[in-house]
Amino acid sequence: MKNISTKYISIFSFFLLLGLTSCDNALDVDLPSNQLSSESVYSTESTAEAAVNGIYQSMVADFYYYRVHAVLGQTSDELVPRTGIANVFSSNEIPETDGTINTNWGELYKTIYNANNVVEGVTKSTTLNAAKSKNWIAEAKFLRAYSYFYLTNLWGNVPLVLTTNVDVSALLPQSSQETVYAQIVLDLTDASKDLPTDYKNYKGERIRATKWAAEALLARVNLYQEKWTEAAAHATAVINQSGSYKMITDLEHNNSPFISDNNEAILQIPYFNVDYTYEGSSVFTTGGTFLLRKGNALFETGDARKTNWTIDIKDRNGVFLGIAPYKYQNGFNSSPIERSTVLRLAELYLIRAEARVKSNDITGAQQDINVIRNRALLGSTTLTDPNQLLDLIALERQREFFAENGHRWLDLKRTGKLDETLSVLPGKIWKSTDSLYPIPEPAIRSNPFLIQNSGY
C-alpha cells in the first residue's frame, strides 16, 4: 500500500496530528508543540483529546467534503458536468494513474492511520482516565469503520491496516470485503458500547461521534450485507431517540438538515477557522458545477426537495440547461451556518423501510416511507406489492440523497443494478468491471502484494 515516500507521508501525518490546533468550539484543544513522542501525547487528558480531534481534522479533506459527492455522483447516473463535457468520472473511464483517485485512497488511509494511533496510544497509556479512554478509543474505532466502509465499497478488497507500524502495513496484502466488513462491524459494535449517548460533552455540537452514530452506521452496514433483522433493529434504536433526533419539516433555507446542530443531524463535520462549507461555497453553488442527469423528471410535482434543494441553471443567454443540486447554500460569509452532514435521521427511516419489506412487514415499511414522502409534501403510498415498494424506496433514496455522500452509486452497486442502469446512458463507456475503482498506480507500484482490480 505504501512505498518509501508514502511511509514518510504516514509518519509526517502523525507529527502533523501532534501539532494540530483546533479552533472550532468543542474541538478547541491545543497540543503542545514540544511533545513529539506517542508516550507524551497520551500522558495527559488534554493532549489525548487533541489527538482524537486530530482524527476529525484529518477528515477536513477533499474526499469527505467534495469528492464523496461529486466523483461518486458522476460515476453513477446522478450528476453530469454543467459544461456538458465528459470527464473520466462521468464516462466511467478512470485510469489507475488518476490523481483524484489516488488522493481519495490516501485521505481515507490517513484517517485510518490517525485512528489507529489513538487506539494504540490510549490503550498503552497508564495515566489517562479509564472512562475517557474508553470514549476516545470508541471514537477512533467509529471513524476507522467509517473510512473502511468507503474503502471497501469503492475498491473492493483492500489492505486492512490496524496498526501504525509502517513496516507491518507497507506490504500488507488485500483483505476480502467480507473480512473488512467483519472488522467494520466489530469496530462499530465496540464503539456503540462506549460512546456517549448525547452531545453534552461537546457543548451540544453534533460534531463528534455518539452511540447513535455507531448505531446508524451499523444499520447501513447490515443493510448492505442483507441482514434485514439487524438493519431494522439498529435503525429503530436511533429512530427511538426522539428526544435527540426528529425529522425536519417545512424545508427551507433556514430550516434544513444541513444546518449546524439541527435535530435531524446525527453526525456533522465542521470546517476549521471558517464559517462556510466547501459544499456551499464551491460545489452546490448558484452557478451549478454539476447538473442532475434526470433533471426535473426525478421529482413528483410539488416535491419540497426539488423546490428547496435544487436550483435552475441557465446559460448566459438565458437558455435553461437543467437543475443543479443546491442542498448546501452556505457560501462565503452567508448564514445560517451549515456543516457537512455525514449521518442524518432520514436515512434510518429508509433503511428500516427496505428491511421491513424484505421481512414482509408491509405496513411498517409504508409508515417509514411515508415519513419521508410526507416531509417532502408528497402523498402517502398505498402500495402493497413488495417489488413495487422496493422500487419506491430506491426512488425515494435517490430523491432524498441526491449529490450526497455517494448514496446513489453505492445503492446501485449493492442492489446489483449498475449494469442495467448505466450501460444505456449517453456519455457512459460502461463495463461491468467499472463497479470498482482502480487501485491507484502508486499503491500498486509500491506494494507487490496488491492486485489491481479487473478491467484496469
C-alpha positions, 0 to 999 in steps of 0.5 A, a space after each residue: 500500500 505504501 512505498 518509501 515516500 508514502 511511509 514518510 507521508 504516514 509518519 509526517 501525518 502523525 507529527 502533523 496530528 501532534 501539532 494540530 490546533 483546533 479552533 472550532 468550539 468543542 474541538 478547541 484543544 491545543 497540543 503542545 508543540 514540544 511533545 513529539 513522542 506517542 508516550 507524551 501525547 497520551 500522558 495527559 487528558 488534554 493532549 489525548 483529546 487533541 489527538 482524537 480531534 486530530 482524527 476529525 481534522 484529518 477528515 477536513 479533506 477533499 474526499 469527505 467534503 467534495 469528492 464523496 459527492 461529486 466523483 461518486 455522483 458522476 460515476 453513477 447516473 446522478 450528476 453530469 458536468 454543467 459544461 456538458 463535457 465528459 470527464 473520466 468520472 462521468 464516462 466511467 473511464 478512470 485510469 489507475 494513474 488518476 490523481 483524484 483517485 489516488 488522493 481519495 485512497 490516501 485521505 481515507 488511509 490517513 484517517 485510518 492511520 490517525 485512528 489507529 494511533 489513538 487506539 494504540 496510544 490510549 490503550 498503552 497509556 497508564 495515566 489517562 482516565 479509564 472512562 475517557 479512554 474508553 470514549 476516545 478509543 470508541 471514537 477512533 474505532 467509529 471513524 476507522 469503520 467509517 473510512 473502511 466502509 468507503 474503502 471497501 465499497 469503492 475498491 473492493 478488497 483492500 489492505 486492512 491496516 490496524 496498526 501504525 507500524 509502517 513496516 507491518 502495513 507497507 506490504 500488507 496484502 488485500 483483505 476480502 470485503 467480507 473480512 473488512 466488513 467483519 472488522 467494520 462491524 466489530 469496530 462499530 459494535 465496540 464503539 456503540 458500547 462506549 460512546 456517549 449517548 448525547 452531545 453534552 460533552 461537546 457543548 451540544 455540537 453534533 460534531 463528534 461521534 455518539 452511540 447513535 452514530 455507531 448505531 446508524 452506521 451499523 444499520 447501513 452496514 447490515 443493510 448492505 450485507 442483507 441482514 434485514 433483522 439487524 438493519 431494522 433493529 439498529 435503525 429503530 434504536 436511533 429512530 427511538 431517540 426522539 428526544 435527540 433526533 426528529 425529522 425536519 419539516 417545512 424545508 427551507 433555507 433556514 430550516 434544513 438538515 444541513 444546518 449546524 446542530 439541527 435535530 435531524 443531524 446525527 453526525 456533522 463535520 465542521 470546517 476549521 477557522 471558517 464559517 462556510 462549507 466547501 459544499 456551499 461555497 464551491 460545489 452546490 453553488 448558484 452557478 451549478 458545477 454539476 447538473 442532475 442527469 434526470 433533471 426535473 423528471 426525478 421529482 413528483 410535482 410539488 416535491 419540497 426537495 426539488 423546490 428547496 434543494 435544487 436550483 435552475 441553471 441557465 446559460 448566459 443567454 438565458 437558455 435553461 440547461 437543467 437543475 443543479 443540486 443546491 442542498 448546501 447554500 452556505 457560501 462565503 460569509 452567508 448564514 445560517 451556518 451549515 456543516 457537512 452532514 455525514 449521518 442524518 435521521 432520514 436515512 434510518 427511516 429508509 433503511 428500516 423501510 427496505 428491511 421491513 419489506 424484505 421481512 414482509 412487514 408491509 405496513 411498517 415499511 409504508 409508515 417509514 416511507 411515508 415519513 419521508 414522502 410526507 416531509 417532502 409534501 408528497 402523498 402517502 403510498 398505498 402500495 402493497 406489492 413488495 417489488 413495487 415498494 422496493 422500487 419506491 424506496 430506491 426512488 425515494 433514496 435517490 430523491 432524498 440523497 441526491 449529490 450526497 455522500 455517494 448514496 446513489 452509486 453505492 445503492 446501485 452497486 449493492 442492489 446489483 443494478 449498475 449494469 442495467 442502469 448505466 450501460 444505456 446512458 449517453 456519455 457512459 463507456 460502461 463495463 461491468 468491471 467499472 463497479 470498482 475503482 482502480 487501485 491507484 498506480 502508486 499503491 500498486 507500484 509500491 506494494 507487490 502484494 496488491 492486485 489491481 482490480 479487473 478491467 484496469 
